[in-house]
Amino acid sequence: MKNEYERCILHIDMNNFFATVECRSRPDLIGKPVAVGGDAEARHGIILAKNYEAKAYGIRTGESILEARRKCPKLVILPAHYDEYVKVSRAARKIYSRYTDLIESFGIDECWIDVSDSGYLFGGGKKIADEIREAVKHELGVTVSVGVSFNKIFAKLGSDLKKPDATSVITRENFKKMIWNLPAEDLLFVGRSTKRRLNMLGIFTIGELANADSDILSRCLGKNGLMLKNFALGRDGAPVLQKDISYPVKSVGNSTTAPRDIKTDREAEIVFAVLCESVAVRLRAEGKKCTTVRISVRSSDLSWYSRQCRVEPTYSEREIYRAATELYSKEKREKDIRGLGVCGADLCPESDGQISLFDGETVGRARLEVLEKTADSIRARFGKYAIRRGIMLEDRTLSGFCPYDEHTVHPIALRK
């Protein structure tokens, strides 16, 4: 009996999550191709999710709405409602918690749960998986696919084997027969680049990866090659982390597609001001400072580049903005800009920071930090648009907030 419940991991994947949530209160959409998409007019017009009927037309997540409509003129495009997705996701986790407190999120619609010690109370992994499927379906109106296995990698693979609303069990005895003939890219962490390198070595299936020469994998893929081989052999002892454990934040970034092409440096500066404010506010909330500022620039032809520089530890939006715009100004631009991004990386505790030899500079930075934290407090009380930098008022379309009316507090404009 002990061996039956020795190690049992479930991976739960909510089927076509966004689209299913949108359709569950719309019986008129049953059987129709439906996709959840961005705002085409604001140039965020990409497919975020689709149902199986839309998938049958070859519609892919990430493609433009224009491309999707060419494939399926009758495609129904619905706006995304992230608050509702979070609500359903949390409700699903409450169902999982009936069986274990070892729950690890893998995105908003996927989880690993460890039910190794739950089998004595609820039965084997397959029984628990089937009960969870039924509970989610009847209580939340969405379906899930569940992979049951002795490690996280195979459990994840199992949830992809049958969709929708299915349970797949991969054991130590049957995994070679069940998965070794599958493409190598079906294995978690085998992306497009790794797939190409494996194919160049004549490795196309998970079984071929499992039986590949370790020295060759190590030379071509480094330690990742040996890691993937171990995964293919079922050697994965990674634990499922408890739901209250979170990974340390390593970077904070934000990016956007501009509502129109950016043609001048001043227009770019307006967008950078918005992005740097967002990054700085989140850094201060985390109690972290960044020592690297990185920007990404995407041109109108969708080509892109990124640049970065070192900075003194900071979570000041003014200092991050200065570094970002200086990086941007160093590049010669021959094309209009479609999108920009800013990231604060290589984080350290907010207590870190180099003391200046010049007292005035130290005092000035301290005052700046107090000012920006005060602005955070104002936004927390009166809304994020209650206080903005003056540069953002120059073009409210690019800065991304709506005109004010008589019922809205007029923003306080800070100096650039």
Backbone hydrogen bonds in HBPLUS format (Angstrom, degrees):
<---DONOR---> <-ACCEPTOR-->    atom                        ^
c    i                          cat <-CA-CA->   ^        H-A-AA   ^      H-
h    n   atom  resd res      DA  || num        DHA   H-A  angle D-A-AA Bond
n    s   type  num  typ     dist DA aas  dist angle  dist       angle   num
A0004-GLU N   A0001-MET O   3.21 MM   3  5.36 128.4  2.49  98.8 111.7     1
A0005-TYR N   A0002-LYS O   3.22 MM   3  5.67 137.1  2.41 108.5 117.9     2
A0006-GLU N   A0003-ASN O   3.25 MM   3  4.82 170.4  2.26 102.0 102.7     3
A0115-VAL N   A0008-CYS O   3.00 MM 107  5.61 148.0  2.11 160.2 169.2     4
A0009-ILE N   A0149-SER O   2.80 MM 140  5.46 174.4  1.81 163.5 165.1     5
A0149-SER N   A0009-ILE O   2.97 MM 140  5.46 163.5  2.00 157.5 162.8     6
A0010-LEU N   A0113-ILE O   2.86 MM 103  5.24 171.7  1.87 161.6 164.5     7
A0113-ILE N   A0010-LEU O   2.82 MM 103  5.24 153.2  1.89 149.1 156.0     8
A0011-HIS N   A0147-GLY O   2.88 MM 136  5.08 154.1  1.95 143.1 151.0     9
A0147-GLY N   A0011-HIS O   2.89 MM 136  5.08 160.2  1.93 145.3 151.5    10
A0012-ILE N   A0111-CYS O   2.78 MM  99  5.29 161.5  1.82 159.4 165.1    11
A0111-CYS N   A0012-ILE O   3.03 MM  99  5.29 146.9  2.14 142.0 151.6    12
A0013-ASP N   A0145-SER O   2.91 MM 132  5.30 170.8  1.92 161.7 164.8    13
A0145-SER N   A0013-ASP O   2.86 MM 132  5.30 159.8  1.90 149.6 153.7    14
A0014-MET N   A0109-ASP O   2.95 MM  95  5.33 171.9  1.96 164.8 167.0    15
A0015-ASN N   A0143-THR O   2.94 MM 128  5.76 150.9  2.02 138.6 147.9    16
A0020-THR N   A0016-ASN O   2.78 MM   4  5.77 160.9  1.82 166.4 172.4    17
A0021-VAL N   A0017-PHE O   2.96 MM   4  6.14 164.1  1.98 159.1 162.5    18
A0022-GLU N   A0018-PHE O   3.07 MM   4  6.33 158.4  2.12 149.7 155.7    19
A0023-CYS N   A0019-ALA O   3.01 MM   4  6.16 146.7  2.12 143.9 152.9    20
A0024-ARG N   A0020-THR O   3.02 MM   4  5.96 130.5  2.27 147.0 157.3    21
A0026-ARG N   A0023-CYS O   2.92 MM   3  4.92 164.1  1.95 113.0 115.7    22
A0029-LEU N   A0026-ARG O   2.96 MM   3  5.67 168.3  1.97 123.8 127.8    23
A0030-ILE N   A0027-PRO O   3.23 MM   3  5.48 168.5  2.24 110.4 113.8    24
A0032-LYS N   A0029-LEU O   3.02 MM   3  5.33 165.2  2.04 130.9 132.1    25
A0076-VAL N   A0033-PRO O   3.00 MM  43  6.26 174.2  2.01 153.0 154.9    26
A0051-ASN N   A0034-VAL O   2.98 MM  17  5.71 151.9  2.06 166.3 166.1    27
A0035-ALA N   A0076-VAL O   2.88 MM  41  6.20 160.3  1.91 169.5 168.9    28
A0078-LEU N   A0035-ALA O   2.88 MM  43  6.26 162.8  1.91 159.0 164.9    29
A0036-VAL N   A0049-ALA O   2.83 MM  13  5.11 158.2  1.88 134.4 141.2    30
A0048-LEU N   A0036-VAL O   2.70 MM  12  5.45 158.0  1.75 154.9 161.7    31
A0049-ALA N   A0036-VAL O   3.26 MM  13  5.11 146.6  2.38 139.1 139.3    32
A0037-GLY N   A0078-LEU O   3.04 MM  41  6.18 155.9  2.10 154.6 161.8    33
A0038-GLY N   A0046-ILE O   3.08 MM   8  5.53 148.0  2.18 145.0 154.8    34
A0042-ALA N   A0039-ASP O   3.16 MM   3  5.34 126.5  2.47  99.7 112.9    35
A0044-HIS N   A0039-ASP O   2.88 MM   5  5.00 159.7  1.92 153.3 147.0    36
A0043-ARG N   A0040-ALA O   3.04 MM   3  4.84 155.3  2.10 100.8 106.6    37
A0046-ILE N   A0044-HIS O   2.98 MM   2  5.96 133.3  2.20 108.7  95.0    38
A0065-ILE N   A0045-GLY O   2.85 MM  20  5.44 154.1  1.91 138.1 137.0    39
A0047-ILE N   A0063-GLU O   2.81 MM  16  5.65 156.3  1.86 164.3 171.4    40
A0062-GLY N   A0047-ILE O   2.76 MM  15  5.15 162.1  1.79 143.2 149.6    41
A0055-LYS N   A0051-ASN O   2.95 MM   4  6.23 153.3  2.02 149.5 158.2    42
A0056-ALA N   A0052-TYR O   3.05 MM   4  6.24 139.1  2.23 141.1 149.8    43
A0057-TYR N   A0054-ALA O   3.04 MM   3  5.46 149.8  2.14 108.9 117.6    44
A0058-GLY N   A0055-LYS O   2.91 MM   3  5.18 159.9  1.95 113.2 117.6    45
A0063-GLU N   A0060-ARG O   3.37 MM   3  5.91 168.7  2.39 127.9 130.0    46
A0068-ALA N   A0064-SER O   3.00 MM   4  6.34 159.3  2.05 149.2 155.4    47
A0069-ARG N   A0065-ILE O   2.89 MM   4  6.11 156.6  1.95 152.2 157.6    48
A0070-ARG N   A0066-LEU O   3.14 MM   4  6.38 141.5  2.30 141.2 151.3    49
A0071-LYS N   A0067-GLU O   3.26 MM   4  6.61 147.5  2.37 144.1 151.7    50
A0072-CYS N   A0068-ALA O   2.93 MM   4  6.19 149.3  2.03 145.4 155.1    51
A0075-LEU N   A0072-CYS O   2.98 MM   3  5.37 158.1  2.03 123.9 124.2    52
A0084-GLU N   A0081-HIS O   3.09 MM   3  5.61 126.9  2.39 109.4 121.5    53
A0085-TYR N   A0081-HIS O   3.23 MM   4  6.63 151.8  2.31 145.2 153.6    54
A0086-VAL N   A0082-TYR O   2.93 MM   4  6.19 162.5  1.96 157.1 160.6    55
A0087-LYS N   A0083-ASP O   3.05 MM   4  6.22 154.6  2.11 140.3 147.6    56
A0088-VAL N   A0084-GLU O   2.98 MM   4  6.25 161.8  2.02 152.0 155.4    57
A0089-SER N   A0085-TYR O   2.88 MM   4  6.03 159.9  1.92 149.0 155.4    58
A0090-ARG N   A0086-VAL O   2.91 MM   4  6.10 160.2  1.95 151.4 155.8    59
A0091-ALA N   A0087-LYS O   3.06 MM   4  6.27 152.2  2.14 142.2 150.2    60
A0092-ALA N   A0088-VAL O   2.92 MM   4  6.19 150.3  2.01 149.1 156.9    61
A0093-ARG N   A0089-SER O   3.09 MM   4  6.40 153.1  2.16 145.1 151.9    62
A0094-LYS N   A0090-ARG O   3.11 MM   4  6.42 141.5  2.26 141.9 151.8    63
A0095-ILE N   A0091-ALA O   3.26 MM   4  6.65 143.3  2.41 138.8 147.8    64
A0095-ILE N   A0092-ALA O   3.00 MM   3  5.11 122.7  2.34  96.9 111.7    65
A0096-TYR N   A0092-ALA O   3.02 MM   4  6.46 156.5  2.08 149.9 156.3    66
A0097-SER N   A0093-ARG O   2.90 MM   4  6.10 147.4  2.01 142.0 150.9    67
A0098-ARG N   A0095-ILE O   3.11 MM   3  5.55 160.9  2.15 110.4 116.4    68
A0099-TYR N   A0096-TYR O   2.99 MM   3  5.84 166.3  2.01 123.9 128.3    69
A0114-ASP N   A0102-LEU O   3.09 MM  12  5.48 153.3  2.16 146.1 154.0    70
A0104-GLU N   A0112-TRP O   2.86 MM   8  5.15 169.1  1.87 155.9 158.8    71
A0112-TRP N   A0104-GLU O   2.84 MM   8  5.15 160.6  1.88 148.5 154.3    72
A0106-PHE N   A0110-GLU O   2.86 MM   4  5.02 162.7  1.89 135.4 130.7    73
A0118-SER N   A0115-VAL O   3.01 MM   3  4.82 150.1  2.10  98.5 107.9    74
A0121-LEU N   A0118-SER O   3.03 MM   3  5.52 139.0  2.20 110.9 121.5    75
A0122-PHE N   A0118-SER O   2.92 MM   4  6.05 166.0  1.94 160.5 165.2    76
A0123-GLY N   A0119-GLY O   2.82 MM   4  4.43 145.0  1.94 124.5 127.6    77
A0128-ILE N   A0124-GLY O   3.10 MM   4  6.43 162.0  2.14 155.0 160.1    78
A0129-ALA N   A0125-GLY O   2.87 MM   4  6.05 160.5  1.91 149.2 155.3    79
A0130-ASP N   A0126-LYS O   2.92 MM   4  6.12 161.8  1.96 150.4 154.4    80
A0131-GLU N   A0127-LYS O   3.01 MM   4  6.22 154.4  2.08 145.4 152.7    81
A0132-ILE N   A0128-ILE O   2.92 MM   4  6.17 156.6  1.97 152.3 158.6    82
A0133-ARG N   A0129-ALA O   2.97 MM   4  6.23 158.7  2.01 149.9 155.6    83
A0134-GLU N   A0130-ASP O   3.09 MM   4  6.30 163.5  2.12 147.7 151.3    84
A0135-ALA N   A0131-GLU O   2.95 MM   4  6.12 159.4  1.99 148.1 154.2    85
A0136-VAL N   A0132-ILE O   2.92 MM   4  6.06 170.9  1.93 158.0 159.8    86
A0137-LYS N   A0133-ARG O   3.04 MM   4  6.12 159.4  2.08 145.3 151.5    87
A0138-HIS N   A0134-GLU O   2.99 MM   4  6.11 164.6  2.02 151.2 154.7    88
A0139-GLU N   A0135-ALA O   2.87 MM   4  5.77 158.4  1.92 149.6 156.2    89
A0140-LEU N   A0136-VAL O   2.93 MM   4  5.32 151.6  2.01 133.1 141.0    90
A0141-GLY N   A0137-LYS O   3.11 MM   4  4.82 134.5  2.33 111.1 121.1    91
A0146-VAL N   A0166-ALA O   2.85 MM  20  6.32 161.4  1.88 160.2 166.5    92
A0168-SER N   A0146-VAL O   2.93 MM  22  6.39 158.8  1.98 163.3 170.4    93
A0148-VAL N   A0168-SER O   2.81 MM  20  6.11 157.8  1.86 163.8 167.9    94
A0170-ILE N   A0148-VAL O   2.80 MM  22  6.11 168.0  1.81 175.0 178.8    95
A0155-ALA N   A0151-ASN O   3.09 MM   4  6.20 148.8  2.19 143.2 152.7    96
A0156-LYS N   A0152-LYS O   2.95 MM   4  6.12 157.9  2.00 149.9 154.7    97
A0157-LEU N   A0153-ILE O   3.06 MM   4  6.33 157.9  2.11 144.6 151.0    98
A0158-GLY N   A0154-PHE O   2.79 MM   4  5.93 148.7  1.88 142.4 151.3    99
A0159-SER N   A0155-ALA O   3.14 MM   4  6.43 146.2  2.26 144.9 151.9   100
A0160-ASP N   A0157-LEU O   3.14 MM   3  5.39 145.8  2.26 102.8 112.8   101
A0161-LEU N   A0158-GLY O   3.14 MM   3  5.23 152.6  2.22 103.2 111.3   102
A0175-PHE N   A0171-THR O   3.09 MM   4  5.66 135.8  2.29 148.9 152.6   103
A0178-MET N   A0174-ASN O   2.93 MM   4  6.08 154.4  2.00 156.6 165.0   104
A0179-ILE N   A0175-PHE O   2.92 MM   4  5.77 166.3  1.94 150.1 152.5   105
A0180-TRP N   A0176-LYS O   3.23 MM   4  5.10 148.8  2.34 122.1 129.9   106
A0182-LEU N   A0179-ILE O   2.98 MM   3  5.29 163.2  2.01 114.3 119.7   107
A0207-GLY N   A0180-TRP O   2.85 MM  27  4.01 150.1  1.94 126.4 120.2   108
A0206-ILE N   A0182-LEU O   2.95 MM  24  5.93 150.7  2.04 162.2 167.3   109
A0186-ASP N   A0183-PRO O   3.02 MM   3  5.65 164.8  2.04 118.4 123.4   110
A0184-ALA N   A0204-PHE O   2.98 MM  20  5.58 155.4  2.04 125.2 125.0   111
A0187-LEU N   A0184-ALA O   3.08 MM   3  5.81 165.9  2.10 120.1 124.7   112
A0190-VAL N   A0187-LEU O   3.16 MM   3  5.81 149.6  2.25 142.9 141.8   113
A0195-LYS N   A0191-GLY O   2.82 MM   4  5.93 156.1  1.88 150.5 158.2   114
A0196-ARG N   A0192-ARG O   3.03 MM   4  6.29 158.7  2.08 147.9 152.3   115
A0197-ARG N   A0193-SER O   3.17 MM   4  6.50 158.3  2.22 147.8 153.3   116
A0198-LEU N   A0194-THR O   2.88 MM   4  6.11 157.3  1.93 153.5 160.0   117
A0199-ASN N   A0195-LYS O   2.85 MM   4  6.06 162.3  1.89 154.2 159.3   118
A0200-MET N   A0196-ARG O   3.01 MM   4  6.23 147.3  2.12 143.4 151.8   119
A0201-LEU N   A0198-LEU O   2.93 MM   3  5.12 136.4  2.13 100.6 113.6   120
A0203-ILE N   A0198-LEU O   2.89 MM   5  5.08 162.0  1.93 143.2 139.2   121
A0202-GLY N   A0199-ASN O   2.92 MM   3  4.90 158.0  1.97 104.7 110.5   122
A0209-LEU N   A0205-THR O   3.07 MM   4  6.37 148.8  2.17 142.9 151.7   123
A0210-ALA N   A0206-ILE O   2.91 MM   4  6.20 153.7  1.98 147.2 154.4   124
A0211-ASN N   A0207-GLY O   3.06 MM   4  6.30 143.3  2.20 143.4 152.6   125
A0212-ALA N   A0209-LEU O   3.27 MM   3  5.10 163.1  2.30 100.9 105.9   126
A0217-LEU N   A0213-ASP O   3.08 MM   4  6.37 163.5  2.11 153.6 158.4   127
A0218-SER N   A0214-SER O   2.88 MM   4  6.03 155.9  1.94 147.7 154.6   128
A0219-ARG N   A0215-ASP O   2.95 MM   4  6.17 156.6  2.00 146.9 152.8   129
A0220-CYS N   A0216-ILE O   3.00 MM   4  6.16 157.4  2.06 150.3 156.2   130
A0221-LEU N   A0217-LEU O   2.77 MM   4  5.57 156.3  1.83 147.8 154.6   131
A0222-GLY N   A0218-SER O   2.79 MM   4  4.34 131.2  2.03 119.1 124.9   132
A0225-GLY N   A0222-GLY O   3.11 MM   3  5.62 137.8  2.30 109.4 119.0   133
A0227-MET N   A0223-LYS O   2.99 MM   4  6.24 154.2  2.06 146.4 154.4   134
A0228-LEU N   A0224-ASN O   2.89 MM   4  6.09 161.4  1.92 151.3 154.9   135
A0229-LYS N   A0225-GLY O   3.07 MM   4  6.30 153.1  2.15 142.2 149.7   136
A0230-ASN N   A0226-LEU O   3.00 MM   4  6.24 159.5  2.04 147.7 152.7   137
A0231-PHE N   A0227-MET O   2.95 MM   4  6.30 151.1  2.04 145.9 154.5   138
A0232-ALA N   A0228-LEU O   2.93 MM   4  6.22 157.9  1.98 149.6 154.8   139
A0233-LEU N   A0229-LYS O   3.03 MM   4  6.31 134.9  2.24 141.5 154.0   140
A0233-LEU N   A0230-ASN O   3.12 MM   3  4.99 128.6  2.40  91.8 105.8   141
A0235-ARG N   A0230-ASN O   2.74 MM   5  4.95 157.6  1.78 157.5 149.8   142
A0234-GLY N   A0231-PHE O   2.95 MM   3  5.06 159.2  1.99 106.5 112.6   143
A0245-ILE N   A0242-GLN O   2.99 MM   3  5.51 163.1  2.02 122.1 124.5   144
A0252-VAL N   A0344-GLY O   2.91 MM  92  5.24 160.7  1.95 149.4 155.7   145
A0344-GLY N   A0252-VAL O   2.71 MM  92  5.24 170.5  1.72 158.7 157.8   146
A0254-ASN N   A0342-VAL O   2.85 MM  88  5.60 154.6  1.92 162.0 170.6   147
A0342-VAL N   A0254-ASN O   2.84 MM  88  5.60 164.2  1.87 166.6 169.2   148
A0256-THR N   A0340-LEU O   2.91 MM  84  5.78 155.6  1.97 164.1 171.9   149
A0340-LEU N   A0256-THR O   3.11 MM  84  5.78 142.7  2.26 156.0 165.4   150
A0258-ALA N   A0338-ARG O   2.90 MM  80  5.84 150.3  1.98 154.1 163.9   151
A0262-ILE N   A0337-ILE O   2.74 MM  75  4.84 171.5  1.74 150.4 151.4   152
A0337-ILE N   A0262-ILE O   3.00 MM  75  4.84 172.2  2.00 141.4 143.0   153
A0268-ALA N   A0264-THR O   3.20 MM   4  6.54 153.6  2.27 143.7 150.8   154
A0269-GLU N   A0265-ASP O   2.88 MM   4  6.18 150.3  1.97 148.1 156.7   155
A0270-ILE N   A0266-ARG O   3.08 MM   4  6.39 146.8  2.19 146.0 153.9   156
A0271-VAL N   A0267-GLU O   3.27 MM   4  6.62 160.5  2.31 147.6 151.4   157
A0272-PHE N   A0268-ALA O   2.86 MM   4  6.12 161.1  1.90 153.1 159.2   158
A0273-ALA N   A0269-GLU O   2.91 MM   4  6.05 148.1  2.01 141.8 150.0   159
A0274-VAL N   A0270-ILE O   3.27 MM   4  6.65 153.7  2.35 145.5 150.8   160
A0275-LEU N   A0271-VAL O   3.03 MM   4  6.33 167.2  2.05 155.7 158.9   161
A0276-CYS N   A0272-PHE O   2.79 MM   4  5.86 166.6  1.80 155.7 159.4   162
A0277-GLU N   A0273-ALA O   3.06 MM   4  6.11 151.0  2.14 139.6 147.2   163
A0278-SER N   A0274-VAL O   3.14 MM   4  6.40 161.6  2.18 148.4 152.7   164
A0279-VAL N   A0275-LEU O   2.98 MM   4  6.27 163.0  2.01 152.8 157.1   165
A0280-ALA N   A0276-CYS O   2.91 MM   4  5.97 165.6  1.93 148.0 152.3   166
A0281-VAL N   A0277-GLU O   2.96 MM   4  6.08 165.9  1.98 154.6 158.2   167
A0282-ARG N   A0278-SER O   3.17 MM   4  6.35 161.1  2.21 146.9 151.7   168
A0283-LEU N   A0279-VAL O   2.94 MM   4  6.17 151.9  2.02 148.5 156.9   169
A0284-ARG N   A0280-ALA O   2.95 MM   4  6.20 164.7  1.97 154.9 158.2   170
A0285-ALA N   A0281-VAL O   3.00 MM   4  6.22 150.9  2.09 142.5 150.9   171
A0286-GLU N   A0282-ARG O   3.02 MM   4  6.23 141.9  2.17 140.8 150.2   172
A0286-GLU N   A0283-LEU O   3.10 MM   3  5.10 123.9  2.42  94.5 108.8   173
A0287-GLY N   A0283-LEU O   2.99 MM   4  6.15 115.8  2.41 137.7 154.7   174
A0288-LYS N   A0283-LEU O   3.04 MM   5  5.24 171.6  2.04 149.5 149.1   175
A0287-GLY N   A0284-ARG O   3.11 MM   3  4.92 145.1  2.23  94.2 104.8   176
A0350-GLU N   A0287-GLY O   3.14 MM  63  5.45 139.2  2.31 140.9 132.5   177
A0289-LYS N   A0348-CYS O   2.84 MM  59  5.37 162.1  1.88 158.0 163.3   178
A0348-CYS N   A0289-LYS O   2.84 MM  59  5.37 146.4  1.95 150.8 161.1   179
A0290-CYS N   A0314-THR O   2.90 MM  24  5.49 160.5  1.94 148.4 141.8   180
A0314-THR N   A0290-CYS O   3.09 MM  24  5.49 152.8  2.17 140.0 147.2   181
A0291-THR N   A0345-ALA O   3.15 MM  54  6.38 150.3  2.24 161.3 170.3   182
A0311-VAL N   A0291-THR O   2.91 MM  20  4.98 160.7  1.95 126.4 128.2   183
A0292-THR N   A0345-ALA O   3.18 MM  53  5.02 136.5  2.38 142.1 135.8   184
A0345-ALA N   A0292-THR O   2.84 MM  53  5.02 165.2  1.87 145.3 149.9   185
A0293-VAL N   A0309-CYS O   2.98 MM  16  5.61 161.4  2.01 162.3 167.7   186
A0309-CYS N   A0293-VAL O   2.99 MM  16  5.61 147.5  2.09 148.4 158.6   187
A0294-ARG N   A0343-CYS O   2.84 MM  49  5.03 164.4  1.86 152.9 156.9   188
A0343-CYS N   A0294-ARG O   2.77 MM  49  5.03 144.3  1.90 153.7 158.6   189
A0295-ILE N   A0307-ARG O   2.82 MM  12  5.49 163.2  1.84 164.4 170.2   190
A0307-ARG N   A0295-ILE O   3.03 MM  12  5.49 150.1  2.12 144.6 153.5   191
A0296-SER N   A0341-GLY O   3.01 MM  45  4.82 151.7  2.09 123.9 127.0   192
A0341-GLY N   A0296-SER O   2.87 MM  45  4.82 134.4  2.08 147.6 146.1   193
A0297-VAL N   A0305-TYR O   2.86 MM   8  5.52 164.7  1.89 167.1 171.3   194
A0305-TYR N   A0297-VAL O   3.00 MM   8  5.52 146.6  2.11 145.3 155.7   195
A0298-ARG N   A0339-GLY O   2.90 MM  41  4.95 175.2  1.91 147.9 146.9   196
A0338-ARG N   A0298-ARG O   2.75 MM  40  5.62 152.5  1.82 146.1 155.5   197
A0339-GLY N   A0298-ARG O   3.07 MM  41  4.95 163.1  2.10 138.8 140.5   198
A0299-SER N   A0303-SER O   2.72 MM   4  5.42 161.7  1.76 166.1 171.7   199
A0302-LEU N   A0299-SER O   2.87 MM   3  5.13 156.0  1.92 117.7 120.1   200
A0300-SER N   A0336-ASP O   2.91 MM  36  5.57 143.9  2.04 151.6 146.0   201
A0320-ILE N   A0316-SER O   2.96 MM   4  6.20 162.6  1.99 154.2 159.6   202
A0321-TYR N   A0317-GLU O   2.80 MM   4  5.77 155.0  1.86 140.0 147.8   203
A0322-ARG N   A0318-ARG O   2.96 MM   4  6.14 154.4  2.02 140.8 147.6   204
A0323-ALA N   A0319-GLU O   3.09 MM   4  6.31 163.0  2.12 146.5 150.1   205
A0324-ALA N   A0320-ILE O   2.90 MM   4  6.10 161.8  1.94 151.1 156.6   206
A0325-THR N   A0321-TYR O   2.94 MM   4  6.08 170.4  1.95 157.1 159.1   207
A0326-GLU N   A0322-ARG O   3.07 MM   4  6.15 149.7  2.16 142.4 150.8   208
A0327-LEU N   A0323-ALA O   3.03 MM   4  6.24 156.2  2.09 147.7 153.7   209
A0328-TYR N   A0324-ALA O   3.00 MM   4  6.25 155.5  2.06 145.9 153.0   210
A0329-SER N   A0325-THR O   2.93 MM   4  6.05 152.8  2.00 142.8 149.6   211
A0330-LYS N   A0327-LEU O   3.35 MM   3  5.50 146.5  2.47  99.1 108.2   212
A0331-GLU N   A0328-TYR O   3.36 MM   3  5.94 162.8  2.39 114.4 118.8   213
A0352-ASP N   A0349-PRO O   2.98 MM   3  5.63 160.1  2.02 118.7 124.7   214
A0361-GLU N   A0358-PHE O   3.01 MM   3  5.56 127.2  2.30 113.3 125.4   215
A0362-THR N   A0358-PHE O   3.30 MM   4  6.70 158.1  2.35 152.9 159.1   216
A0363-VAL N   A0359-ASP O   2.93 MM   4  6.17 168.6  1.94 160.7 163.3   217
A0364-GLY N   A0360-GLY O   2.90 MM   4  5.99 152.3  1.98 141.6 149.9   218
A0365-ARG N   A0361-GLU O   3.00 MM   4  6.24 156.3  2.06 148.8 153.6   219
A0366-ALA N   A0362-THR O   3.03 MM   4  6.26 158.8  2.08 148.5 154.8   220
A0367-ARG N   A0363-VAL O   2.91 MM   4  6.13 156.9  1.96 149.8 155.8   221
A0368-LEU N   A0364-GLY O   3.00 MM   4  6.18 152.4  2.08 141.9 149.7   222
A0369-GLU N   A0365-ARG O   2.97 MM   4  6.24 155.4  2.03 148.8 154.6   223
A0370-VAL N   A0366-ALA O   3.05 MM   4  6.34 156.8  2.11 146.6 152.7   224
A0371-LEU N   A0367-ARG O   2.90 MM   4  6.13 159.3  1.94 150.0 155.8   225
A0372-GLU N   A0368-LEU O   2.98 MM   4  6.22 163.7  2.01 152.3 155.7   226
A0373-LYS N   A0369-GLU O   2.95 MM   4  6.12 152.0  2.03 146.4 154.2   227
A0374-THR N   A0370-VAL O   2.93 MM   4  6.12 148.6  2.03 144.8 153.6   228
A0375-ALA N   A0371-LEU O   2.99 MM   4  6.35 148.9  2.09 143.9 152.6   229
A0376-ASP N   A0372-GLU O   3.04 MM   4  6.34 145.6  2.16 137.5 146.5   230
A0377-SER N   A0373-LYS O   3.07 MM   4  6.44 150.6  2.16 143.5 150.5   231
A0378-ILE N   A0374-THR O   3.04 MM   4  6.40 153.1  2.11 148.9 156.0   232
A0379-ARG N   A0375-ALA O   2.97 MM   4  6.25 161.9  2.00 152.3 156.7   233
A0380-ALA N   A0376-ASP O   2.88 MM   4  6.11 155.0  1.94 148.3 155.8   234
A0381-ARG N   A0377-SER O   3.10 MM   4  6.29 141.4  2.25 140.3 149.6   235
A0381-ARG N   A0378-ILE O   3.20 MM   3  5.23 126.4  2.50  94.2 107.5   236
A0382-PHE N   A0378-ILE O   2.82 MM   4  5.92 167.5  1.84 158.8 162.4   237
A0383-GLY N   A0379-ARG O   2.74 MM   4  4.60 138.0  1.91 132.1 134.8   238
A0386-ALA N   A0383-GLY O   3.06 MM   3  5.51 166.7  2.08 120.3 122.1   239
A0412-ILE N   A0386-ALA O   3.00 MM  26  6.44 153.5  2.07 137.4 140.7   240
A0388-ARG N   A0412-ILE O   2.95 MM  24  6.13 146.5  2.06 148.8 159.3   241
A0414-LEU N   A0388-ARG O   2.84 MM  26  6.14 155.5  1.90 137.0 145.4   242
A0392-MET N   A0389-ARG O   2.92 MM   3  5.69 146.9  2.03 121.8 130.1   243
A0390-GLY N   A0414-LEU O   2.67 MM  24  5.38 166.6  1.68 156.7 153.9   244
A0393-LEU N   A0390-GLY O   3.01 MM   3  5.48 151.5  2.09 112.5 120.8   245
A0394-GLU N   A0391-ILE O   3.23 MM   3  5.57 160.5  2.27 107.4 113.3   246
A0399-SER N   A0395-ASP O   3.00 MM   4  6.23 155.5  2.06 149.9 157.8   247
A0400-GLY N   A0397-THR O   3.35 MM   3  5.27 148.1  2.46  93.8 102.9   248
A0408-THR N   A0405-ASP O   3.10 MM   3  5.51 168.7  2.11 117.8 120.6   249
